[in-house]
Amino acid sequence: MKGKILGIFLVFLLVSCKTKQNAKNDLNYMQNIEKVATESSVKNSNSTIQVGDQLVILITAKDMDVVKPFNQNYFSSEVIQGNSFAGGNTPNQGISTIAGPTYIVDSDGNIDFPVLGKLSTKDKSLVAFKDELRDRMTKYVINPSVNVRLANFRVTILGEVNKQGDYTIANGQATILNALGLAGDLTMYGKRDDILVIRTENGTITHGKVNLQDANLINSPYYNLKQGDAIIVSATKIRDLTSKQNPNTGLYLTAASIAVTAIAVVVSLFKK
């Protein structure tokens, strides 16, 4: 009898350990990263400028007096010496950004820039627009430095994450991993293999699913985020079950376990 009980206990222990190991693996990201090519992720990173975007444009040169007309008479030693216009994919939430002249893209995709007049941003990425502006500036300034960034790059993160909300990406570039990091990562109840991304671009709404456990994620068009993206993390079935349970269920089970143990001890004493 004792042998049977021990055997049942060992089987239960092995199944329990295997279940825990599988659960642990389910929480791991990018599990097959060594087998995935990453070349195509670069082409997805350059989103085009959209109507309503707020562009911060700062022109600098060796002689700052020469570029004053192009900066709307805006000048500050803090702005000139700062480097927050540098690239990179690490978002900074809550960090003060460097100020500068801001231009809002109108309904026709244009901005009204000093001296140069109306400039079209339609179907252009920030990099392409920056290069075009630099070329036009060379007619007026020797070796100008042109910095262009998006001031209102925001994404929304909802669902099974630790900190839901709207997040502003300071440098205007972010991957879905960066954004979820800002939200404190997924909770243990978040579905890591079924994350929905909703995107509005050029007036068209599209959506797609990504799997954080699959390294092919980096080749998805939804890996690099775009302005206004919404990320929705669904809950697992376990979350659904726990949400429907009585909050005192755990206490009841604990009490029942203690009661059963106490009865077993009493019966054992009487048998002696």
Secondary structure as GFF3:
##gff-version 3
##sequence-region A 1 272
A	DSSP	alpha_helix	2	26	.	.	.	ID=ss1
A	DSSP	three_ten_helix	33	35	.	.	.	ID=ss2
A	DSSP	three_ten_helix	39	44	.	.	.	ID=ss3
A	DSSP	beta_strand	54	60	.	.	.	ID=ss4
A	DSSP	alpha_helix	64	67	.	.	.	ID=ss5
A	DSSP	three_ten_helix	68	71	.	.	.	ID=ss6
A	DSSP	alpha_helix	77	81	.	.	.	ID=ss7
A	DSSP	beta_strand	102	104	.	.	.	ID=ss8
A	DSSP	beta_strand	110	113	.	.	.	ID=ss9
A	DSSP	beta_strand	117	120	.	.	.	ID=ss10
A	DSSP	alpha_helix	126	137	.	.	.	ID=ss11
A	DSSP	beta_strand	145	150	.	.	.	ID=ss12
A	DSSP	beta_strand	154	159	.	.	.	ID=ss13
A	DSSP	beta_strand	165	168	.	.	.	ID=ss14
A	DSSP	alpha_helix	176	182	.	.	.	ID=ss15
A	DSSP	beta_strand	190	201	.	.	.	ID=ss16
A	DSSP	beta_strand	204	210	.	.	.	ID=ss17
A	DSSP	three_ten_helix	215	219	.	.	.	ID=ss18
A	DSSP	beta_strand	230	235	.	.	.	ID=ss19
A	DSSP	alpha_helix	237	244	.	.	.	ID=ss20
A	DSSP	alpha_helix	249	271	.	.	.	ID=ss21
###
